[in-house]
Amino acid sequence: PLGTRKLISWDAEDPNNDRLEFDLEYKSVDESKWKELERNIKEVNEFYWNTNRIPDGNYQTKVIACDALDNPLELALMEEKVSAAFLVDNTRPTISGLETIIGSDSIDRHGRPGHAIMIFGIAKDEMCNITDIQYCIDSEDWQTAFPEDNIFDSKEESFMLKIPYISSDEHTIVINAVDAQGNIGSSRIVFNP
């Protein structure tokens, strides 16, 4: 996956060394009619498809090869190949149910007992698994967080962030959830004790 760009590539050869021209078509797996994607592709065996203008779902592509460039139309040969189904997912994951609790079981950087900010939430995607949860405090470095079950293996992951108490100033904590297609959903909490 390349975000909203899908690479379609193919191998083709003609035993007579005729030049080949390719047409590309696509359809959703629940449709029967193929739709035009690109016509008259010459001299390359790949195409980047920008999928951000089609709805999320499972799709197939078809490559049609023809040697009409070097043959009369009535003698030209055609061959086609259909891809396996693949997922198009342009929708960002969501982060919901954010709840903040101040706990008292942390140690500050000087080894003294202190407080911790605990943030609970749920990262969810409709199409594919959540693969990463990250957070940053006041635009500092991003930190990785794990789901409560310690494994990214589903479309919905509950998480808890345990952040050592920083100071009594206002702080903004930004949380990102990433899905298997690379889409990033964001949320934030402004914490002002």
Secondary structure by P-SEA (a helix, b strand, c coil): ccccbbbbbbbbbbccccbbbbbbbbbcccccbbbbcccccccccbbbbbccccccccbbbbbbbbcccccccccbbbbbbbbcbbbbbcbbbbbcbbbbbbbccccccccccbbbbbbbbbbbbccccccbbbbbccccbbbbbbccccccccccccbbbbbccccccbbbbbbbbbccccccccccccccc
